[in-house]
Amino acid sequence: MSNVDVVVTGLGATTPLGGDVTSTWDALLAGENGIRRNDNEWVEKYDLPARLAAPLAVEPTDVLPRVQARRLDRCEQVALIAAREAWADAGFDLPSDGSEPVDPDRLGVSIGTGVGGPLTLLGQDDLLEQQGLRKVSPLTVPMLMPNGPAAHVGIELRARAGVHSPASACASGAEGIATAWQMIQNGRADVVVAGGAEACIHPITVAGFCQSRTLSTRNDAPDRASRPFDTDRDGFVLGEGAGVLVLERADHAIARGARIYGRVAGYGMTSDAYHITGNHPEGLGQVKAIENAVRVAGLTAADIGHVNAHATSTVVGDVGEAAAIRKAIGDHPVLTAPKSAIGHLVGGAGAVESIFTLLSLYYGVIPATRNLENLDPRVELDVVTGQPRKVEITAAVNDSFGFGGHNVALVFTTA
């Protein structure tokens, strides 16, 4: 493996706070809330105890051409929207018969998803059961397969260095970025479009999370429901969205005069090998992932000034993560927890929150954590509340942890 600088030159997102990066970031800094009461008829039909969700601020069908949107699962739609924004933000035109902005053999894609296309899977099953074979779409499998989001982006951009689709539950988006970093370090690609996407707000997923008692039931106060690190937290809110970053060899980016948001300096990936849904009680995997990321970046714990925490607002998870951060880095980093505003985007979370981490470094400001009124005394860390905090930092960590014991930590630094 080589030791080349990997930089970020493009950002794209569609989230519960906005249909692009700028609107999402501005809303996050303004303390806005993307969580709403879930008014889908199936909530009443199945008498679900958790009646909140964080849906997209902008419907994908309002952005994509109608015919194209019909041929894509919602997860594929959001991935393509975010990738197009990131690609344009990096200064690239879409490939055409007469133009290849990046050599296709040096261009890769790595976009993860935790669930894939359940809306298509379950919707087409309903059609089969109710109306028979003739009503089932011939595009059912391409629309439901978990590699669909990455594949569609790869086809549109003509990426031939490799198209990858990590599926590591809530760590999938972060693993997508780590895989992209590896591709560049290994010499497989000069540019990789990376991130994560998810769109699985559906009766079966909500019902499953309700049964595991991981969702907030603060139904009458959606603006106060997601409360990471707060003593009164009672679970997360399921959201949807996508985040995509363009990673690039630094010399390649500099040669073409690209704007650089910062560096992906290192990553750490571990597994707990402990429980399918619960983290290791001593946080061994989380600690090691963070330590490895800092080491790979060539930094020390003292260099890390900020942590964008996974912090889902679950009773056990937040405290365990806080303890892991203290053990791996110390009590000096300043924390924030964006899921308080956007809910939990599952496979898209690590990517969208990596964008937030980068922008905090780029602009020197850390967004506040919403709804943190009474810090859990077991969270012995400095968490930003109330108003965004202006800071002078050069290195930050983004944490992502997923069911199955998947742990991913990414280190970002200023350019």
C-alpha positions as CSV (number, residue, x, y, z in Angstrom):
1,M,0.0,0.0,0.0
2,S,1.3,3.5,-0.9
3,N,1.2,6.5,1.3
4,V,-0.5,9.1,-0.8
5,D,-2.6,12.0,0.4
6,V,-6.4,11.4,-0.2
7,V,-8.4,14.6,-0.3
8,V,-12.1,15.4,-0.7
9,T,-13.1,17.6,-3.6
10,G,-16.8,17.2,-3.8
11,L,-19.8,16.8,-1.5
12,G,-23.4,15.8,-2.1
13,A,-26.4,15.0,0.1
14,T,-30.1,14.8,0.4
15,T,-31.4,14.6,4.0
16,P,-34.4,15.3,6.3
17,L,-33.0,18.9,6.6
18,G,-32.4,19.7,2.9
19,G,-32.2,18.5,-0.6
20,D,-28.5,19.3,-1.0
21,V,-25.4,19.9,1.2
22,T,-25.8,23.7,1.5
23,S,-29.4,23.6,2.7
24,T,-28.7,20.7,5.0
25,W,-25.6,22.3,6.6
26,D,-27.4,25.7,7.0
27,A,-30.4,24.1,8.6
28,L,-28.1,22.1,11.0
29,L,-26.3,25.2,12.1
30,A,-29.6,27.0,12.5
31,G,-30.8,24.3,14.9
32,E,-33.7,23.1,12.7
33,N,-35.4,19.8,13.1
34,G,-35.9,17.2,10.4
35,I,-38.0,14.9,12.5
36,R,-41.8,14.8,11.9
37,R,-44.8,12.9,13.1
38,N,-45.2,9.9,10.8
39,D,-48.6,10.3,9.2
40,N,-48.5,7.3,6.9
41,E,-51.8,5.4,7.2
42,W,-50.0,2.2,8.2
43,V,-49.0,3.7,11.5
44,E,-52.6,3.7,12.6
45,K,-53.4,0.4,10.8
46,Y,-50.8,-1.5,12.8
47,D,-51.1,0.6,15.9
48,L,-47.3,1.2,16.0
49,P,-46.1,2.7,19.3
50,A,-43.4,4.8,17.7
51,R,-45.0,7.4,15.4
52,L,-42.1,9.5,14.3
53,A,-39.8,9.6,11.3
54,A,-37.2,11.8,9.6
55,P,-38.3,11.8,5.9
56,L,-36.5,13.6,3.2
57,A,-37.0,17.3,2.9
58,V,-37.1,17.1,-0.9
59,E,-38.8,14.2,-2.6
60,P,-36.6,12.4,-5.1
61,T,-39.3,12.4,-7.6
62,D,-39.2,16.2,-7.6
63,V,-35.6,16.0,-8.7
64,L,-35.2,13.1,-11.0
65,P,-37.0,12.7,-14.4
66,R,-40.2,10.8,-13.9
67,V,-39.3,7.9,-16.1
68,Q,-35.9,7.4,-14.5
69,A,-37.4,7.6,-11.0
70,R,-39.9,4.9,-11.7
71,R,-37.1,2.5,-12.6
72,L,-35.2,3.0,-9.3
73,D,-35.8,2.1,-5.7
74,R,-36.0,5.0,-3.4
75,C,-32.6,4.1,-2.0
76,E,-31.1,4.2,-5.5
77,Q,-32.8,7.5,-6.1
78,V,-31.2,9.2,-3.2
79,A,-27.8,7.8,-3.9
80,L,-27.9,9.1,-7.5
81,I,-29.1,12.5,-6.4
82,A,-26.3,12.9,-3.9
83,A,-23.7,11.5,-6.3
84,R,-24.6,13.9,-9.0
85,E,-24.3,16.9,-6.6
86,A,-20.9,15.6,-5.3
87,W,-19.6,15.0,-8.9
88,A,-20.6,18.5,-10.0
89,D,-19.3,20.1,-6.8
90,A,-15.9,18.5,-7.5
91,G,-15.9,20.3,-10.8
92,F,-16.6,17.4,-13.1
93,D,-19.0,17.2,-16.0
94,L,-21.0,14.0,-16.6
95,P,-19.3,11.7,-19.1
96,S,-20.5,11.9,-22.7
97,D,-19.5,10.3,-26.0
98,G,-17.0,13.0,-26.5
99,S,-15.8,13.6,-23.0
100,E,-14.4,11.5,-20.1
101,P,-13.6,13.9,-17.2
102,V,-11.8,11.1,-15.4
103,D,-10.2,8.1,-17.0
104,P,-12.8,5.4,-16.5
105,D,-10.2,2.8,-15.6
106,R,-9.0,5.1,-12.7
107,L,-12.5,5.9,-11.4
108,G,-14.2,3.9,-8.7
109,V,-17.4,3.9,-6.7
110,S,-18.0,2.8,-3.1
111,I,-21.5,3.4,-1.8
112,G,-22.9,1.4,1.1
113,T,-26.4,0.7,2.3
114,G,-27.5,-1.2,5.4
115,V,-30.8,-2.6,4.0
116,G,-31.0,-2.0,0.3
117,G,-34.3,-1.9,-1.5
118,P,-37.0,-3.1,1.0
119,L,-39.6,-0.7,-0.4
120,T,-39.4,-2.4,-3.8
121,L,-39.1,-6.0,-2.3
122,L,-42.2,-5.6,-0.2
123,G,-44.2,-3.6,-2.7
124,Q,-43.6,-6.1,-5.5
125,D,-44.5,-9.0,-3.1
126,D,-47.8,-7.2,-2.4
127,L,-48.4,-7.0,-6.2
128,L,-47.6,-10.7,-6.7
129,E,-49.9,-11.7,-3.9
130,Q,-52.8,-9.5,-4.8
131,Q,-52.7,-9.2,-8.7
132,G,-50.4,-12.1,-9.8
133,L,-47.2,-12.5,-11.8
134,R,-48.1,-10.2,-14.7
135,K,-48.0,-7.1,-12.4
136,V,-44.5,-7.8,-11.0
137,S,-41.9,-5.4,-12.5
138,P,-39.1,-7.0,-14.5
139,L,-36.8,-4.5,-12.7
140,T,-37.7,-5.9,-9.3
141,V,-34.3,-7.5,-8.6
142,P,-32.2,-4.6,-9.9
143,M,-34.3,-2.3,-7.7
144,L,-34.1,-4.3,-4.5
145,M,-30.5,-5.5,-4.6
146,P,-28.2,-3.8,-2.0
147,N,-25.5,-3.0,-4.7
148,G,-28.1,-1.1,-6.8
149,P,-27.2,2.4,-5.5
150,A,-23.5,1.9,-6.1
151,A,-24.1,0.2,-9.5
152,H,-26.4,3.0,-10.8
153,V,-23.8,5.6,-9.8
154,G,-21.0,3.6,-11.4
155,I,-22.9,3.2,-14.6
156,E,-23.8,6.9,-14.9
157,L,-20.2,8.0,-14.2
158,R,-18.6,5.1,-16.3
159,A,-16.5,4.0,-13.3
160,R,-14.5,0.9,-14.2
161,A,-11.9,0.7,-11.4
162,G,-14.4,-1.1,-9.3
163,V,-17.9,-0.5,-7.8
164,H,-18.3,-1.6,-4.2
165,S,-21.3,-1.7,-1.9
166,P,-20.5,-2.3,1.7
167,A,-23.4,-3.6,3.8
168,S,-22.5,-3.1,7.5
169,A,-25.7,-1.9,8.9
170,C,-25.3,1.6,10.4
171,A,-21.6,1.6,9.6
172,S,-22.1,1.1,5.9
173,G,-21.7,4.7,4.7
174,A,-18.5,5.1,6.7
175,E,-17.2,1.8,5.4
176,G,-17.9,3.0,1.9
177,I,-15.5,5.9,2.5
178,A,-12.9,3.7,4.1
179,T,-13.1,1.4,1.1
180,A,-12.6,4.3,-1.3
181,W,-9.5,5.4,0.7
182,Q,-8.1,1.9,0.3
183,M,-8.8,1.9,-3.4
184,I,-6.7,5.1,-3.9
185,Q,-4.0,4.0,-1.5
186,N,-3.7,0.6,-3.3
187,G,-3.3,2.4,-6.6
188,R,-6.5,1.1,-8.1
189,A,-8.0,4.5,-8.7
190,D,-7.3,8.2,-8.7
191,V,-10.9,9.3,-7.9
192,V,-13.6,7.4,-6.0
193,V,-17.2,8.5,-5.4
194,A,-18.0,7.2,-2.0
195,G,-20.7,7.3,0.7
196,G,-23.9,5.7,1.8
197,A,-27.6,5.7,1.2
198,E,-30.8,4.4,2.9
199,A,-34.6,4.7,2.4
200,C,-36.3,2.1,4.6
201,I,-39.1,3.9,6.4
202,H,-41.7,1.1,6.0
203,P,-44.1,-0.7,8.3
204,I,-41.9,-3.8,8.7
205,T,-38.7,-1.9,9.6
206,V,-40.5,0.4,12.0
207,A,-42.4,-2.5,13.5
208,G,-39.2,-4.5,14.0
209,F,-37.5,-1.6,15.7
210,C,-40.6,-1.0,17.9
211,Q,-40.4,-4.6,19.0
212,S,-36.8,-4.3,20.0
213,R,-37.7,-1.1,21.8
214,T,-35.0,1.0,20.2
215,L,-37.3,3.8,18.7
216,S,-38.3,7.0,20.5
217,T,-42.0,7.1,21.5
218,R,-42.1,10.8,22.3
219,N,-44.8,11.0,19.7
220,D,-46.4,14.3,20.8
221,A,-43.1,16.2,20.7
222,P,-41.2,15.4,17.5
223,D,-39.0,18.4,17.9
224,R,-37.7,17.0,21.2
225,A,-37.7,13.3,20.4
226,S,-34.1,12.6,19.4
227,R,-31.9,13.5,22.3
228,P,-28.4,12.0,22.2
229,F,-26.5,12.0,25.5
230,D,-29.5,13.4,27.4
231,T,-30.7,11.7,30.6
232,D,-34.2,11.5,29.1
233,R,-33.4,9.9,25.8
234,D,-35.6,7.0,24.9
235,G,-34.5,5.8,21.5
236,F,-33.7,6.9,18.0
237,V,-35.9,8.1,15.1
238,L,-35.7,6.4,11.8
239,G,-34.6,8.6,8.9
240,E,-33.7,8.4,5.3
241,G,-31.2,10.1,3.0
242,A,-27.8,9.8,1.3
243,G,-24.4,11.4,1.5
244,V,-21.7,11.1,-1.1
245,L,-18.1,12.4,-1.2
246,V,-15.6,12.6,-4.1
247,L,-12.2,11.3,-2.8
248,E,-9.2,12.0,-4.9
249,R,-5.5,11.6,-5.0
250,A,-4.1,15.0,-3.8
251,D,-1.7,15.4,-6.7
252,H,-4.5,14.6,-9.1
253,A,-6.8,17.3,-7.5
254,I,-4.0,19.9,-7.3
255,A,-3.1,19.4,-10.9
256,R,-6.6,20.2,-12.1
257,G,-7.0,23.1,-9.6
258,A,-9.8,21.5,-7.6
259,R,-11.1,23.0,-4.4
260,I,-10.1,20.8,-1.5
261,Y,-12.4,20.5,1.6
262,G,-9.9,18.4,3.6
263,R,-8.1,15.1,3.8
264,V,-9.3,11.6,4.6
265,A,-6.2,10.9,6.8
266,G,-7.0,7.5,8.1
267,Y,-9.6,4.9,9.1
268,G,-10.1,2.1,11.5
269,M,-12.4,-0.9,11.0
270,T,-13.0,-3.6,13.6
271,S,-15.7,-6.0,14.7
272,D,-17.0,-6.8,18.2
273,A,-17.6,-10.6,17.6
274,Y,-20.0,-10.3,20.6
275,H,-23.7,-9.8,19.8
276,I,-25.9,-9.2,16.7
277,T,-27.4,-6.0,18.0
278,G,-25.5,-5.0,21.2
279,N,-22.0,-3.5,21.4
280,H,-19.3,-5.1,23.5
281,P,-19.9,-4.0,27.1
282,E,-16.3,-2.8,27.4
283,G,-16.4,-1.1,24.0
284,L,-13.3,-3.1,22.8
285,G,-14.1,-2.9,19.1
286,Q,-15.1,0.8,19.2
287,V,-11.9,1.8,21.1
288,K,-9.7,-0.2,18.7
289,A,-11.4,1.3,15.6
290,I,-10.8,4.9,16.9
291,E,-7.2,4.1,17.9
292,N,-6.4,2.5,14.6
293,A,-7.8,5.4,12.6
294,V,-5.7,7.9,14.6
295,R,-2.6,5.7,14.1
296,V,-3.2,5.2,10.4
297,A,-3.5,9.0,10.1
298,G,-0.1,9.4,11.6
299,L,-1.5,11.4,14.5
300,T,-1.8,11.1,18.3
301,A,-4.9,11.3,20.4
302,A,-3.9,14.8,21.5
303,D,-4.3,16.0,17.8
304,I,-8.0,15.1,17.6
305,G,-10.0,18.2,18.5
306,H,-13.5,17.1,17.5
307,V,-15.6,13.9,17.4
308,N,-18.8,13.7,15.4
309,A,-20.4,11.0,17.4
310,H,-22.6,8.1,16.2
311,A,-24.8,8.8,19.3
312,T,-28.2,7.4,18.2
313,S,-30.0,8.5,21.4
314,T,-30.4,4.9,22.7
315,V,-30.1,4.4,26.4
316,V,-27.1,2.1,26.3
317,G,-25.3,3.0,23.1
318,D,-24.6,6.7,23.9
319,V,-22.9,5.9,27.2
320,G,-20.8,3.1,25.7
321,E,-19.6,5.3,22.9
322,A,-18.7,8.1,25.2
323,A,-16.7,5.7,27.3
324,A,-14.9,4.4,24.2
325,I,-14.1,8.0,23.0
326,R,-12.6,8.8,26.4
327,K,-10.5,5.6,26.4
328,A,-9.3,6.0,22.9
329,I,-8.7,9.8,22.7
330,G,-9.3,11.4,26.1
331,D,-11.8,14.0,27.4
332,H,-10.5,16.9,25.4
333,P,-12.3,16.6,22.0
334,V,-15.5,18.6,21.5
335,L,-18.5,16.4,20.5
336,T,-21.6,16.8,18.5
337,A,-24.5,14.4,17.7
338,P,-26.3,15.3,14.4
339,K,-28.9,12.5,14.8
340,S,-30.6,14.9,17.1
341,A,-31.6,16.8,14.0
342,I,-31.7,14.3,11.2
343,G,-32.7,11.1,12.9
344,H,-30.8,7.9,12.1
345,L,-30.1,7.4,8.4
346,V,-28.8,3.9,8.9
347,G,-26.6,3.1,5.9
348,G,-26.5,6.8,5.0
349,A,-25.6,8.0,8.5
350,G,-21.8,7.6,8.4
351,A,-21.6,9.4,5.0
352,V,-23.8,12.3,5.8
353,E,-22.1,12.8,9.2
354,S,-18.7,12.6,7.5
355,I,-19.8,15.5,5.4
356,F,-20.7,17.4,8.6
357,T,-17.3,16.5,10.1
358,L,-15.5,17.8,7.1
359,L,-17.5,21.0,7.0
360,S,-16.8,21.6,10.7
361,L,-13.1,21.5,9.9
362,Y,-13.5,23.6,6.7
363,Y,-15.5,26.4,8.3
364,G,-14.2,26.1,11.9
365,V,-17.6,25.6,13.5
366,I,-19.3,22.6,15.2
367,P,-23.1,22.3,15.1
368,A,-24.9,22.1,18.4
369,T,-26.6,18.9,19.6
370,R,-30.4,19.5,19.8
371,N,-32.4,18.6,22.8
372,L,-29.5,18.0,25.1
373,E,-30.9,19.6,28.3
374,N,-29.5,17.3,31.0
375,L,-26.2,15.6,30.1
376,D,-26.0,12.1,31.3
377,P,-23.4,12.2,34.1
378,R,-21.8,9.1,32.6
379,V,-21.0,11.1,29.5
380,E,-17.9,12.8,30.8
381,L,-17.2,14.8,27.6
382,D,-17.7,18.3,26.2
383,V,-20.8,18.1,23.9
384,V,-21.8,21.3,22.0
385,T,-25.4,22.4,22.9
386,G,-27.5,25.5,22.4
387,Q,-25.5,27.3,19.7
388,P,-22.8,26.2,17.2
389,R,-19.3,26.6,18.6
390,K,-16.5,28.3,16.6
391,V,-13.3,26.3,17.0
392,E,-9.8,26.1,15.7
393,I,-9.1,22.4,15.0
394,T,-7.1,20.6,12.4
395,A,-8.2,16.9,12.9
396,A,-11.5,15.3,13.7
397,V,-13.0,11.8,14.0
398,N,-16.4,10.5,12.7
399,D,-17.7,7.4,14.5
400,S,-20.1,4.8,13.0
401,F,-21.2,1.6,14.6
402,G,-23.6,-0.9,13.3
403,F,-25.7,-4.0,14.2
404,G,-23.5,-7.1,13.9
405,G,-20.7,-5.4,15.8
406,H,-19.3,-3.3,12.9
407,N,-17.2,-0.4,14.0
408,V,-15.7,2.2,11.7
409,A,-13.9,5.4,12.6
410,L,-12.7,7.9,10.0
411,V,-10.1,10.7,10.6
412,F,-10.4,13.9,8.7
413,T,-7.9,16.7,8.7
414,T,-7.6,20.2,7.2
415,A,-6.0,20.3,3.8
